[in-house]
């Protein structure tokens, strides 16, 4: 999810349409639909807003065998349609084999965009760490950086008011019970390090986080057959006192 002038915009996980949705944060109802022209959707997973552009990362890679990851740059304007002006295609620089597997470090759902750099936090199914990749939006060069032991599957990232990264993650037990948490990452000499982990009590698959104001956030849960698709309020003020 992203917040553009107090407008909450999200996207569906698991569909192939090229639409974004504006959500009423008080009811979780969709109030507007936005078509994203000149894009395709294999598995959109990460959504960010920076410098008047929306960035959509088509990086979902459940089986670890994708060779066609993409990042779309779309200037934002209010209305029923926005148009992509740039597509970057890439692969993870440390991946040399593309064989389907249930245990690998090449899935990804989390991204931040600042200046001319898109930073990705991988969803490591093999070791429950997150690997940090940085994509230069000018040169299109992508590099692998640090690996952080978050003991979870990373699903979204957002900056907090102090400049730390809040990384959302979960663990699942038999696909029915979920243990969600956030990992606060601080930057030291340009490298992210784990500062603190905070559990989140909701027993559902939480996939998205967006900053609202101060230390207040909205969390978005994945829609399931019987439940989910809800928004949750999160106030982290007590952890910054």
ZIGIBEL-V622680 format. One line per field, one symbol per residue. ss: DSSP state (h for helix, s for strand, l for the rest). phi: phi as a letter, one per 30 degrees, with the letter a starting at -180 (. if undefined). burial: 1 if it has 9 or more other ideal C-beta (glycine too) atoms within 8 Angstrom, else 0. A space follows every 10 residues. Layout:
ss = ???
phi = ???
burial = ???
This chain:
ss = lsssllssss llllllllss ssslllllls ssssssslll lllsssssss llssssssll llllllllss ssssslllll ssssssssss llllllllll llllllssss ssssllssss ssslllllss ssssssllll lssssssssl llsssssssl llllssssss ssslllssss ssssssssll ssssssssss lllllsssss sssllsssss slllllllll ssssslhhhh l
phi = .bcchiccbb bdcjccdcbc bccdddbidd cabbdcdibb bdadbbbbba hiccccccbe aecicdcbdb bccbecbdkd bbbdcabcca bddcccbbce acbaccdabb abbbhcbccc cdcdddbicb cccbcddcci dcbccdcbdc hacdbabadc dcjdcccdaa bbbiiccbcc accccccbhi cdbdcacbdc decaddbbbb dcahccbccc cddcecajic cbdbcceddc d
burial = 1110000111 1010000011 1111100000 0011111010 1111111110 0011111111 1011110011 1111110000 0111001101 0100100000 0001111111 1110001111 1111100111 1111111001 0101100101 0111111111 0001111111 1100000111 1111111000 0111001101 0101111111 1000111111 1101000101 1101011010 0
